[in-house]
Amino acid sequence: MRVAVTGSIATDHLMHFPGRFGDQLLADQLHKVSLSFLVDDLVVRRGGVAANIAFGMAQLGLRPVLVGAVGVDFDDYRSWLERHGVDCESVHVSEVAHTARFVCTTDEEMCQIASFYAGAMSEARNIELGPVAHRLDGLDLVIISANDPDAMLRHSAECRARGLAFAADPSQQLARMDGADVHALIEGADYLLTNEYEKSLLESKAGLTDAQVLDLVKIRVTTLGKDGVEITGRGLDRIHVPVAKEVRAYDPTGVGDGFRAGFFAALSWGLGLERAAQVGSLLATHVLETVGTQEYDIRSDIFAKRLAESYGDAAADEVAAHLSPLA
């Protein structure tokens, strides 16, 4: 399956605050909040939504095509991704801006405060999908993840114009979009992915009910945090998949990206929606158990064993054949 993953490519600066953000926030003073948190740890990791999704899909044996904009400082990151099976030939390199930066602090309760510097990402609006499809002799799916908002809208419109199947995954960029933009992004999508809060925000901004959203898209995937994931669609019975069993949670950064990687990898294998959500949930758990969004390794035997522990032997048996080429 030929999959293009569009979206942000960034460097993550991840810090840990040994306390609770909530203890430092005064409800009646939030309009003039001024805080500095003394952190006890800092790690610099590779990240960005599209890069994280592409890395996860490659860990499961696919060769996704990464589509986004970076700076001239991308060389080391490119080498890392290519060594791990990601096609970077369609990445645009800016001549003037640095690769985007994500700066995030996580507290003891896994709450996060973050900032994102777009940098070269703003040039993603200049990327056309046509040459990508031509180079690969067609595309089976385009994942439109968080990116420069104009780029997201351009990719969505181009997918409709070219008849390309696409998944709309607005995530953090919902905050930058108005109702018309939301409608333009999701209309005609084969998949719409959000978390539970983003689901409500999307409906509120677009002035749409859940049923009206399902008139615009084929399948709606909503991650529910500790309560798992819900899948709905036109003429589709509701599917609910619980979270996979975890060993120990370390860092929630990139967990949603991990889910998307596993979900679309399983769909590319020809598996059903429930099974795809189970694979996505387990891959998300691997990310949760790791500091950094691309610091995990997938071992086929361990992955299948953990899938059986969470979802039963039938799930593991069905997925195992597709994991056999992995390390």
N, C-alpha and C positions, 0 to 999 in steps of 0.2 A: 504494500500500500504506500503510495507516494503522498507524504504529509509535509506541508509547509507550516512551520510554527512562526507566526509573526508576533512582535511585541518587544518589550524592553530587554536590553542587554546591559548589565550594570555590575559594578563592584559593590559588595555589601560590607559595611563597617558595623559589626555586631557587638554590642556592649551589654553588660549585666549589672543591674542595680540590686543590691542585697537588701531589699525591703519591698514595700507595697506602694505603688504610685497613689493608690486611693487614700492612703494615710496622709499624703502631702497636699491633697486637693481640697480646698474649702468651697463648698457649694455656692456660698454667697459672694465669693471673690473671683469666680472663674472669668469674669469679664475683664479682669486686669491681672491675670496670672503671670507670675514671673518666677520661674524655678530653675535651679540647676541641680542635677542629680550626680553625686559622686559615685562613679561606677568602679567596680573592682576587676573588670576583665574587658579586653578588647581583642577581637579577632577580625581579620580582613579576609573576606571570602569572595569567590566568584558568584555572581547572581544575576538578577533580572528575570522577569517572569518567563519570557520566551526561552531564554537560555536554560533555565531550570527545567522547563517542560521538555525541551529537546534532549537535555542530558538524561532525564529519567527515561524517556522513550528509548534512547540509545542503550541504556543499561539493560533494557528488556529485549535487546537484540534488533531493534529497528534502526534505520538510518534516516532520521528526520532532517528536513532542510530548515535551517535557521534563517529567518528573514528579519532584519532590523538594522539600525544605524549605530555605529560606534566611532570612537576617535582613533587617532594613530597609535594610541597606547594599547591597542587591542591585541598586539602580536602574541604575547604570552598566553592570553586567554584563548585566542584562536587555536593555538597549538594544543592546549589542554582539551578543548572541545573536540577537535579533530582526532586526537588520540583516543578519545572515548566514543567515537563513532558518529559524531554530528557533522553534517554537511554544512560548511560555512561559506560556500562559494557565492551565495546570494546576499551576504552581509555587506551593507554600504558603509564605506569608511569616510568620515568627515575630514576635511582638510583644516578645519578651524576649531573644532570643539573636542573636549575630552569625552570619553565614555561615561555614561550616566553613573551616579553614585546614590546608593541607598544607605542611610545612616539610621540605625535602629537600636533602642535600648529596651531590654526585657526585664521585668521585675520578677519577684519570687512566685507570683501567681500566674506567670506567663502572659501578663498584660504587656502591651507594647506601645511605645511612643516613637514615631519615626518621621524622617524627612527624606524627600527624594529630589535630587538635582538631575534635571533632564539632560543637559549637555547635548551630545550628538543625537540623542533620541529625537530631538525636534526635527531632524532632517529625514526621519522615517516617512514623512508625508510625501517625499519625493520618490519613494520606491513603488515601482509598478510590478504587479504580479505576473503580467504577461510573459516577460522574459524568463521568469522562474519556471512557469509552466512549460514554455518552449524548451528550455534546457533539459527538463526531466521528461519530455514527451507526455505532458499532462500532469495534473494534480488530482488526487482522489479526495483530499480534504485540506482546507486551509483553516488553521486555528488562529483566530484573531484575539489575542490576549492584550493585556494592558500595555499601552504604548502612547505615543503622541496622539491626542484625540483626533486630529485631522487625518493622521495615518490610518487609524482604526476605521473611520468613516469611509476613506478612500478604498481600503481593502474590502470592506463590506459591499460597497457599490460595485466594485470591479468583479467580485465573486458573482453577484447577481447578473451583471452584464455578460460575463463569460460562461455562466452556467456551472460555476464551481461550487461544490458542497462546502459549507463553512460552519464553524462553531464560533459563536459570539461569547466572549469571556471578558466583560468590561472591568470587573473587580474594582480596584482602587480608582479608576478613572471615572466612575459614576459621579464622583464629587465634582468633576469638571464639566459634566455634560448636562444640557438642558433636556426637556422632554422630547423636543424634535430630534435632537441628536440620538437619544436613546432609541427612539422609534426607527430612525434611519439605520442604526447599527444592527438591530436585531431582526428587522424584517426579512423573512425568507431564510433565516438561519436553520440549519439542520439540528443544531444543538445550542442551547442557551445555558451557560453555567454561571452560578452565583452562589454566595453563601446565604444564610438565612436573612441576615440584616440587609445585604445587598438586594435580595429579592424584594423586600418591602420598599426599599429606597427606589429601585427601578420602577416599580409599579406607581409609586407616589409621583416621581418626576414625570413619567410618561402619561399619567392620568389613565392608567389601564388597570383592569381587574386581572386576576390570575387567568380567568377564562379567556379574556381578550388577548393576553400575552400568548396563550396557546393557539390562538388563531393566527399569530404571526410567525411562530416557530413550530418545529416538529416535535422536539423533545426538550424538556426542561429538567436540568440537573441542579439540585439545591443541596449543598453540603450543610450539615447541621451541627458541626463541632462534635462534641462527645456523643451526640445522638445519631451520628452516622450520616447517611445521605438519602435523599428522596428523589425519585425519578418519576416524572409525569409526562404525558403527551396525548396527542389526539388519538382517541380510541385505544389508549393504553391503560391497563390497570396499574394503579399506583404501586411502585416498587420501593421498598425500604430495605436498606442494607446497613447493619450496625457497624461501628468502627472495628478495626482489627485489634487483636490483643497486642498490647505494647509491653516492652521490657522495662524501659524507663524513659520518661519524657525529658528531653534536654532543651530543645529550642523549637518553637512553633514556626519560625521563619521558613517560608517555602513549602509548608505542608500542603496547601491548596494546589501548588504547582505539581507536587508529587502525585496527588490524586489525579490530576488531569493527565499526567504522563501515563500512569498506569491504566486509566480508563480508556484513553484513545489507543494505547498499545494493544489492549485486549480486543477492542473493536476491530482493529486492523487485522487481528488473527481470525476474525470471523465469529468471535464469541458474542453472547447475548448481553443485554444491558445489565442484568443483575450480576453476572459474572464479571463484567467489565468494572462495575462499581466495587466489587470485592477486590479485584487486582489493584484498582486505584487506591482503595482504603489501606491495603497492606503496604503499597509503595509510600503512601503518605506517612505511615507509621515509621518506616525506615528513615524518612527525613526528620520526623519528630525526635527520633532517638539519636540524632547526630547534630553536632554544632556545625552550622553551615549547610547550604542548600544543595551542594554537589559533592559532599564528602563521604557518601555511602557507596558501598559495593553490593551488587546483587549476586548471590550464589544460588544457582538453580535448586540445589537440594534443600538448602535452608529456606528459600522462599516458598517452595512447595510444602515443606513441613509446617511452616507458620501459617500458610493458607489453610491447610487441613485443620490446624488447631483453632483457627478463627471461624472457618466456614464449612468444615467437613471434608471428608475424603473425596466426595464426588467433585467438589470444586477444585481440589488439588490435582486430581487425576485429569480433569479437563484442561487445566492450564499447563500441566507438566510437559506435555508434548511440545509446547511452544517455548518452554524454558530450556529444553535439552541442549541447544547449542551454546547456552551461556556457561560462564565459568562456574 
